[in-house]
Amino acid sequence: KVSVSLARTLELCFPNGTECCPSPLCRVETLQVLACRGSVVLAQLLIQAEIFANSSFAGNVSENATIIPNQAFKPLGSCPCNLTAGACDIRCCCDLECSPDLQQLFRGSCFTGVFGGDVNPPYDQLCSSQSMEYTPEWFPFLCVQSSLDNTPFLGYFYHGSISTPKVPSFKIPLQTSPEKPFTGYREGDPIITEEDEYFTVPQRSMAGQCVGNAPVAYLHDFDVKCLTSLESYKEGLPHDVRINSGTADFIQQNVVYRAITDRGKFITESENLLAAEVLCQNVTFAEHYKFIWKDKNIEQVNVTVFHGSLCDGEILTQRFTVEFLSLNSTNGEELFESPGYQVGKPVRAANLNASDPLGSLNIWQPAGRSLCASATYRPVLFGVDSYSGCILEVDINEDCSLLRGNVTEKLNALIQATHIGKRDNSSHSDLNDWVEIIRLDPFSSNVSTGGLKGICPDIPANLNIHIVFTKLGAVQGIPQQQILAVQISYSTVLWQFQCGLGCKNTLSFLPITASVQFTEIPAQPPLPVTRYQKLYAEFDCNRNEVCWPQLLYPLTRFYTGEPYSQSLAKGLFLAFLVSLAAIMSNPWFSKLWNR
């Protein structure tokens, strides 16, 4: 590390002044560093430091505008690597502001190509260019004889379009103007506030963490839970913020505040602290937003806020829900506005064979030790492939038949339904709005274990839910998706008792899983393949092992499997054999041979 310091001020000297800079170039220090081994010099480095005095411009300013040439016909600059005005750019040898002494430091490592100043390099089509590795025989007849000023590299950095500046995050201009008013929201558009900002509610990111300033998307419901403590607690967006309805009008939120009576549902962890040391604060435990919408506009916003006391050392599980309800809905069921499913909404299930048709289609949401006994359920969301499971404790003396029945009972508890709704607004009174669940019984091989303990074959430990859907169009720009079929199948495994250290434990664990897979199929069958497409497929080299269009490929210079002279000789010999065979197969050749 080499440091050069100045003991005087960096001001220009007045007459008879001392301890100042007599000239704008106040100080120049040059240092040469040598790396030697014995008396042999291995490397050397030249370091030059220039210290300039502080100065301000006091001259006349020219009002002549700088004329920028058209980049499509003349290079904008002869030295693109000259990026700093009034200073030398390292490794930029075309920078005229670099003194010869400075250029000695990096002369051997200058930038090359167009960026290094070679803005008009010789191109391959130029007659005087010898850069091509293989020059074809016709090159002298078809080459270009032109000056380097007329080069194809003109406009190399020119695109001919104007780039619009990017709008800062969470600060976007309102899409209104006197000539073109706000035309309303579309599905997925962020909701805008009166201050031209995003309306935000805490949501879960792709990494699993909660983001406090996540914008709310139009017609996208969500239900998230976020962990926080008193130290990291932050208040969200104020509830007095007015929201753009979609027609450049602003509506006020209808807020209802309630107090939490049972804190045990929200407090998940607590430390044992003395009562005198506990600091508590009134915070928000949950917020529930209901957006009443019609067409592309928001008609009303109802918010329910639950407050409670959070003390130091406690972990709070906050809950935030956003739900969009149509203005023409009854009991939360949308009748016409959005009949199809939307991604992320729960799949509707029904038990049409019972007096109470309300059903459920769930998967597990384990907690704690991930045991099935303490696992809760969460609904299957449309369009979201899921995979969950839990762990079942099994004794070494467990009867295999009872184990199969117990596992089957756990899996069947996830599906309390006989039918699945085709659409999100399926009516229980219309059987045509539902599809029956196709159930495939688990495979049983009837293999006997011979009375061995701790081994049970054909355990239906995996539940597979396969849902087939399609897109049937759009209603007011919102895609409408419909479920066509639902199939439930089981995958069996061989359970074997896992012996621990010393085999003192008589309990083992059996993981059981449930997976949900969505498959989209086209609403209309694809068009049949035409005769032309079938014929073309026979000559497509990417689909067939035999490629007839490349029959003469070995005779070209692109073939590098053997020398060109050998491939040419073999090709001519093969052509001779083909010609000889054609001549000998002619009838007149046999007559001539007989003579």
BELFENDA-V483962 format. One record per residue. N is the residue number from 1. RES is the residue in one small letter. OMEGA is omega in whole degrees, 0 to 359 (* if undefined). NEAR is the number of other ideal C-beta (glycine too) atoms within 10 Angstrom. D_FIRST is the distance of its C-alpha to the first C-alpha in Angstrom with 2 decimals. Layout:
# BELFENDA-V483962
[[N/RES/OMEGA/NEAR/D_FIRST] [N/RES/OMEGA/NEAR/D_FIRST]]
This chain:
# BELFENDA-V483962
[[1/k/181/2/0.00] [2/v/180/9/3.82] [3/s/176/5/6.62] [4/v/181/13/10.22] [5/s/182/6/13.02] [6/l/184/12/16.75] [7/a/181/5/19.40] [8/r/178/14/22.27] [9/t/181/14/23.71] [10/l/177/14/23.32] [11/e/177/14/27.08] [12/l/184/15/29.13] [13/c/168/16/31.06] [14/f/178/7/34.76] [15/p/180/4/37.08] [16/n/180/5/36.35] [17/g/178/12/33.25] [18/t/181/7/30.29] [19/e/179/9/26.81] [20/c/183/14/26.59] [21/c/180/21/25.81] [22/p/182/11/28.52] [23/s/179/10/27.90] [24/p/173/10/26.49] [25/l/191/11/23.53] [26/c/187/20/22.33] [27/r/175/16/19.43] [28/v/179/11/17.99] [29/e/178/12/15.06] [30/t/183/10/14.61] [31/l/178/11/12.20] [32/q/181/9/13.08] [33/v/180/10/11.21] [34/l/174/9/13.94] [35/a/186/10/14.42] [36/c/170/10/17.73] [37/r/187/7/20.31] [38/g/177/6/22.63] [39/s/182/5/23.54] [40/v/178/7/23.00] [41/v/181/10/20.13] [42/l/182/9/19.21] [43/a/177/8/16.67] [44/q/182/10/15.10] [45/l/180/11/12.77] [46/l/181/12/13.54] [47/i/178/12/11.33] [48/q/180/15/13.58] [49/a/178/13/13.32] [50/e/180/16/16.76] [51/i/182/15/17.78] [52/f/178/13/21.35] [53/a/174/18/23.94] [54/n/180/11/25.61] [55/s/177/11/28.88] [56/s/183/4/31.73] [57/f/180/6/34.15] [58/a/182/5/37.50] [59/g/179/5/39.24] [60/n/179/6/42.01] [61/v/179/6/41.49] [62/s/180/7/43.27] [63/e/178/5/45.51] [64/n/181/6/45.64] [65/a/178/6/44.56] [66/t/180/5/42.18] [67/i/179/5/44.28] [68/i/182/9/42.74] [69/p/176/10/44.41] [70/n/187/10/46.07] [71/q/181/16/43.54] [72/a/183/9/46.45] [73/f/181/11/47.40] [74/k/181/12/44.34] [75/p/181/20/40.60] [76/l/178/14/39.06] [77/g/180/14/36.08] [78/s/181/12/35.41] [79/c/183/19/31.67] [80/p/181/20/31.23] [81/c/177/20/27.43] [82/n/187/18/27.20] [83/l/184/10/26.57] [84/t/180/12/24.92] [85/a/176/7/27.21] [86/g/181/6/26.05] [87/a/180/12/22.62] [88/c/176/17/21.48] [89/d/183/18/21.23] [90/i/178/15/18.83] [91/r/177/17/21.02] [92/c/187/23/24.09] [93/c/177/17/25.58] [94/c/179/19/28.69] [95/d/182/21/26.96] [96/l/179/10/28.52] [97/e/177/14/25.91] [98/c/178/21/23.33] [99/s/179/11/23.57] [100/p/178/7/24.06] [101/d/179/12/20.76] [102/l/181/16/18.94] [103/q/177/15/21.24] [104/q/183/12/20.20] [105/l/185/16/16.84] [106/f/183/16/18.83] [107/r/181/12/22.35] [108/g/182/7/22.74] [109/s/180/10/22.02] [110/c/174/16/24.05] [111/f/181/20/25.98] [112/t/177/12/29.49] [113/g/182/12/32.84] [114/v/181/16/34.12] [115/f/181/14/30.81] [116/g/177/16/29.28] [117/g/179/20/32.12] [118/d/187/15/34.84] [119/v/178/22/37.17] [120/n/181/16/40.30] [121/p/175/14/39.82] [122/p/182/13/42.95] [123/y/189/14/44.77] [124/d/184/14/46.89] [125/q/181/14/50.21] [126/l/184/18/49.62] [127/c/182/11/51.90] [128/s/182/10/49.24] [129/s/178/15/46.78] [130/q/185/8/46.40] [131/s/182/10/43.91] [132/m/182/10/46.58] [133/e/178/5/46.67] [134/y/180/6/50.43] [135/t/181/13/52.27] [136/p/184/10/55.78] [137/e/182/6/58.83] [138/w/185/8/59.68] [139/f/181/14/56.31] [140/p/182/9/57.59] [141/f/185/7/60.41] [142/l/179/9/58.51] [143/c/183/15/55.08] [144/v/176/13/53.96] [145/q/186/8/53.98] [146/s/176/13/51.98] [147/s/179/8/49.28] [148/l/176/13/45.72] [149/d/177/10/46.12] [150/n/189/10/48.49] [151/t/176/17/46.20] [152/p/178/11/46.31] [153/f/174/15/42.66] [154/l/183/16/43.84] [155/g/182/16/43.38] [156/y/178/13/40.86] [157/f/185/13/39.09] [158/y/181/13/42.39] [159/h/177/8/44.40] [160/g/180/7/47.07] [161/s/180/6/46.95] [162/i/180/5/45.71] [163/s/178/6/43.51] [164/t/180/6/44.57] [165/p/179/5/41.94] [166/k/181/6/41.60] [167/v/179/9/43.20] [168/p/181/7/41.00] [169/s/178/9/41.79] [170/f/174/13/44.81] [171/k/183/10/45.40] [172/i/178/14/47.82] [173/p/178/9/50.44] [174/l/185/14/54.00] [175/q/179/15/55.99] [176/t/175/15/58.64] [177/s/180/10/59.78] [178/p/182/5/63.10] [179/e/184/5/63.99] [180/k/182/8/62.95] [181/p/179/11/63.28] [182/f/187/18/61.57] [183/t/177/13/63.38] [184/g/182/21/62.69] [185/y/168/23/60.53] [186/r/182/13/60.39] [187/e/179/18/59.64] [188/g/178/11/55.96] [189/d/176/17/55.21] [190/p/179/16/53.22] [191/i/186/21/55.37] [192/i/177/23/54.51] [193/t/181/16/54.94] [194/e/180/14/56.22] [195/e/180/11/52.69] [196/d/177/14/51.86] [197/e/177/17/49.71] [198/y/171/20/50.16] [199/f/190/22/52.51] [200/t/173/19/50.48] [201/v/180/22/51.59] [202/p/180/20/49.41] [203/q/181/19/49.50] [204/r/181/16/48.04] [205/s/179/9/45.28] [206/m/179/6/44.99] [207/a/179/6/42.59] [208/g/180/6/45.33] [209/q/180/9/43.79] [210/c/178/16/45.58] [211/v/186/16/44.35] [212/g/184/14/45.70] [213/n/179/15/45.57] [214/a/181/19/47.18] [215/p/178/18/49.77] [216/v/180/21/53.39] [217/a/182/19/54.81] [218/y/178/19/58.39] [219/l/177/20/60.93] [220/h/178/16/58.37] [221/d/173/17/59.39] [222/f/179/16/57.11] [223/d/185/15/57.28] [224/v/175/16/54.03] [225/k/183/15/53.15] [226/c/178/16/49.87] [227/l/178/13/48.73] [228/t/177/19/47.40] [229/s/181/14/47.35] [230/l/180/17/47.88] [231/e/183/7/44.17] [232/s/183/8/43.28] [233/y/177/13/46.52] [234/k/177/9/46.32] [235/e/180/8/49.24] [236/g/181/15/49.88] [237/l/179/18/51.25] [238/p/183/7/53.96] [239/h/176/15/57.48] [240/d/178/8/58.62] [241/v/179/15/56.67] [242/r/188/15/59.13] [243/i/175/20/58.92] [244/n/184/24/59.72] [245/s/184/21/62.93] [246/g/178/23/62.34] [247/t/181/15/64.56] [248/a/172/14/62.34] [249/d/184/12/64.23] [250/f/181/13/62.61] [251/i/181/17/64.05] [252/q/178/13/63.48] [253/q/175/17/62.80] [254/n/188/13/65.66] [255/v/175/13/64.00] [256/v/181/10/65.84] [257/y/179/11/64.28] [258/r/181/12/65.42] [259/a/179/10/64.64] [260/i/179/18/63.70] [261/t/181/8/66.34] [262/d/180/8/65.05] [263/r/183/15/61.38] [264/g/179/7/61.50] [265/k/185/12/61.13] [266/f/180/19/57.74] [267/i/185/18/56.22] [268/t/183/13/54.94] [269/e/181/11/53.17] [270/s/177/11/53.57] [271/e/180/10/52.20] [272/n/178/5/54.56] [273/l/178/13/53.76] [274/l/184/6/56.01] [275/a/182/6/58.03] [276/a/183/5/56.73] [277/e/186/8/53.10] [278/v/176/13/53.66] [279/l/183/10/52.50] [280/c/181/12/54.32] [281/q/179/11/54.09] [282/n/185/10/56.33] [283/v/178/17/54.51] [284/t/179/20/55.50] [285/f/183/22/56.65] [286/a/175/19/57.81] [287/e/180/20/58.31] [288/h/181/16/60.87] [289/y/174/21/60.98] [290/k/179/16/64.02] [291/f/175/21/63.91] [292/i/186/18/67.37] [293/w/176/24/67.14] [294/k/183/14/69.53] [295/d/181/13/68.84] [296/k/186/20/65.37] [297/n/175/18/65.45] [298/i/183/23/64.82] [299/e/186/15/67.94] [300/q/178/17/66.99] [301/v/178/21/64.20] [302/n/184/15/65.23] [303/v/174/16/62.69] [304/t/184/15/63.43] [305/v/179/16/60.89] [306/f/180/18/61.18] [307/h/177/14/59.73] [308/g/182/20/59.41] [309/s/177/14/57.76] [310/l/184/25/54.44] [311/c/180/18/53.41] [312/d/181/14/50.13] [313/g/180/16/49.50] [314/e/178/20/51.57] [315/i/183/15/50.54] [316/l/174/23/52.36] [317/t/178/15/53.28] [318/q/179/21/53.66] [319/r/179/18/55.84] [320/f/179/22/55.78] [321/t/175/16/58.45] [322/v/182/20/59.16] [323/e/178/14/62.51] [324/f/180/23/64.06] [325/l/178/18/67.85] [326/s/178/20/70.13] [327/l/180/14/72.45] [328/n/182/10/75.36] [329/s/179/17/74.56] [330/t/180/8/76.77] [331/n/176/4/75.51] [332/g/180/9/72.07] [333/e/179/13/73.44] [334/e/187/19/72.63] [335/l/186/12/75.82] [336/f/192/10/74.99] [337/e/180/19/71.71] [338/s/186/23/69.50] [339/p/184/18/71.85] [340/g/178/23/69.39] [341/y/171/25/66.58] [342/q/181/19/63.08] [343/v/178/14/60.00] [344/g/178/15/59.17] [345/k/181/20/62.68] [346/p/176/17/64.72] [347/v/182/25/67.23] [348/r/180/26/70.76] [349/a/181/24/73.01] [350/a/175/23/76.67] [351/n/188/17/79.32] [352/l/179/13/82.30] [353/n/182/10/84.62] [354/a/179/12/84.47] [355/s/175/5/85.96] [356/d/187/8/82.50] [357/p/183/16/80.68] [358/l/180/12/77.25] [359/g/182/21/74.96] [360/s/175/18/71.32] [361/l/190/24/68.82] [362/n/167/20/65.87] [363/i/185/22/63.12] [364/w/170/23/61.60] [365/q/186/12/58.86] [366/p/177/15/58.06] [367/a/179/12/56.69] [368/g/181/8/55.88] [369/r/179/12/56.63] [370/s/177/15/57.70] [371/l/180/14/61.27] [372/c/182/19/64.06] [373/a/182/11/66.01] [374/s/183/11/63.48] [375/a/176/19/62.22] [376/t/183/10/63.03] [377/y/169/15/63.76] [378/r/187/13/62.21] [379/p/174/16/63.96] [380/v/182/22/63.27] [381/l/184/19/61.55] [382/f/177/21/62.66] [383/g/182/15/60.32] [384/v/175/12/57.84] [385/d/186/11/57.79] [386/s/177/15/57.49] [387/y/180/10/57.35] [388/s/181/18/58.02] [389/g/177/19/59.68] [390/c/184/22/60.48] [391/i/180/16/61.27] [392/l/178/20/64.86] [393/e/184/13/65.74] [394/v/178/21/68.28] [395/d/181/13/70.28] [396/i/180/14/70.88] [397/n/183/9/74.62] [398/e/176/20/74.34] [399/d/186/11/77.17] [400/c/179/15/75.90] [401/s/178/9/78.38] [402/l/179/10/77.44] [403/l/177/18/73.74] [404/r/179/20/74.30] [405/g/180/12/76.29] [406/n/179/18/73.68] [407/v/179/26/70.84] [408/t/178/18/73.05] [409/e/178/9/73.89] [410/k/181/20/70.22] [411/l/180/20/69.51] [412/n/178/12/72.65] [413/a/178/13/71.71] [414/l/185/19/68.95] [415/i/177/23/71.54] [416/q/183/16/74.30] [417/a/174/25/75.72] [418/t/182/17/78.02] [419/h/177/22/76.93] [420/i/181/23/73.80] [421/g/176/22/73.95] [422/k/182/23/73.61] [423/r/182/19/72.18] [424/d/180/21/70.65] [425/n/180/19/73.92] [426/s/181/23/76.28] [427/s/181/14/79.48] [428/h/182/17/81.03] [429/s/181/7/84.49] [430/d/182/9/83.78] [431/l/180/11/83.42] [432/n/179/8/82.17] [433/d/186/17/78.93] [434/w/173/23/77.93] [435/v/182/18/77.20] [436/e/180/13/78.29] [437/i/178/18/75.73] [438/i/182/11/76.23] [439/r/175/13/75.93] [440/l/182/11/75.57] [441/d/179/10/76.60] [442/p/180/18/74.31] [443/f/179/11/75.18] [444/s/182/11/77.01] [445/s/180/8/77.56] [446/n/178/6/79.97] [447/v/180/11/78.24] [448/s/179/9/79.52] [449/t/178/12/77.26] [450/g/179/6/80.17] [451/g/178/5/79.89] [452/l/178/10/76.28] [453/k/175/11/74.40] [454/g/179/17/70.92] [455/i/178/13/71.24] [456/c/178/24/72.35] [457/p/173/17/72.26] [458/d/175/18/72.41] [459/i/182/23/70.69] [460/p/188/21/70.09] [461/a/183/24/66.58] [462/n/177/19/65.16] [463/l/182/25/66.55] [464/n/179/15/65.84] [465/i/182/22/66.59] [466/h/183/16/66.68] [467/i/179/23/67.27] [468/v/181/15/68.14] [469/f/179/21/67.86] [470/t/177/15/68.03] [471/k/183/15/67.41] [472/l/180/15/70.63] [473/g/183/11/69.34] [474/a/175/11/68.11] [475/v/181/13/69.69] [476/q/177/11/68.36] [477/g/181/11/65.16] [478/i/180/18/64.63] [479/p/180/15/64.80] [480/q/183/17/67.66] [481/q/186/21/67.34] [482/q/178/19/70.19] [483/i/181/23/70.47] [484/l/183/14/72.85] [485/a/178/16/72.95] [486/v/180/22/71.61] [487/q/179/14/71.76] [488/i/180/20/71.07] [489/s/182/16/70.73] [490/y/173/19/69.76] [491/s/184/14/67.78] [492/t/178/17/68.91] [493/v/174/17/66.93] [494/l/179/12/67.92] [495/w/178/24/67.20] [496/q/182/13/66.79] [497/f/179/22/66.27] [498/q/183/14/62.82] [499/c/179/12/63.26] [500/g/181/11/60.64] [501/l/179/6/59.89] [502/g/180/6/63.29] [503/c/179/10/65.08] [504/k/181/7/65.96] [505/n/181/12/65.31] [506/t/180/13/68.20] [507/l/174/12/66.34] [508/s/185/18/64.28] [509/f/176/14/62.63] [510/l/177/22/63.62] [511/p/175/14/61.32] [512/i/188/21/63.31] [513/t/175/17/61.77] [514/a/180/22/62.79] [515/s/179/16/61.32] [516/v/180/20/62.08] [517/q/178/13/61.74] [518/f/179/20/62.60] [519/t/179/12/63.74] [520/e/177/13/64.41] [521/i/180/11/67.15] [522/p/180/8/68.23] [523/a/178/11/71.13] [524/q/179/6/72.89] [525/p/181/7/73.19] [526/p/180/6/71.17] [527/l/179/7/73.08] [528/p/181/6/74.61] [529/v/181/9/73.11] [530/t/180/9/74.92] [531/r/179/7/76.46] [532/y/179/8/73.94] [533/q/178/11/71.02] [534/k/179/9/72.70] [535/l/180/9/73.17] [536/y/180/11/69.65] [537/a/180/12/68.28] [538/e/181/10/69.99] [539/f/179/12/67.88] [540/d/184/11/64.59] [541/c/181/12/62.29] [542/n/183/6/60.14] [543/r/185/10/63.16] [544/n/176/11/65.12] [545/e/178/5/64.51] [546/v/183/9/66.66] [547/c/182/13/65.26] [548/w/179/9/67.92] [549/p/180/9/65.92] [550/q/181/11/63.56] [551/l/181/9/66.42] [552/l/180/9/65.40] [553/y/179/13/61.67] [554/p/181/17/61.57] [555/l/180/16/62.92] [556/t/180/11/59.98] [557/r/178/10/56.71] [558/f/179/7/54.82] [559/y/184/13/56.29] [560/t/181/8/53.91] [561/g/179/8/55.84] [562/e/180/10/57.30] [563/p/184/9/57.40] [564/y/180/13/58.99] [565/s/180/8/61.74] [566/q/179/11/62.87] [567/s/178/18/62.93] [568/l/179/14/64.86] [569/a/179/11/67.37] [570/k/179/13/67.91] [571/g/178/13/68.38] [572/l/178/11/70.97] [573/f/178/10/72.78] [574/l/177/12/72.89] [575/a/177/11/74.26] [576/f/179/10/76.88] [577/l/179/10/78.00] [578/v/179/10/78.32] [579/s/179/10/80.32] [580/l/179/10/82.52] [581/a/179/9/83.23] [582/a/180/10/84.16] [583/i/183/10/86.52] [584/m/179/10/88.19] [585/s/180/9/88.81] [586/n/181/10/90.77] [587/p/183/7/94.60] [588/w/178/8/95.40] [589/f/178/12/93.19] [590/s/176/11/95.40] [591/k/179/9/98.51] [592/l/180/9/97.03] [593/w/179/8/96.13] [594/n/176/6/99.65] [595/r/*/5/101.14]]
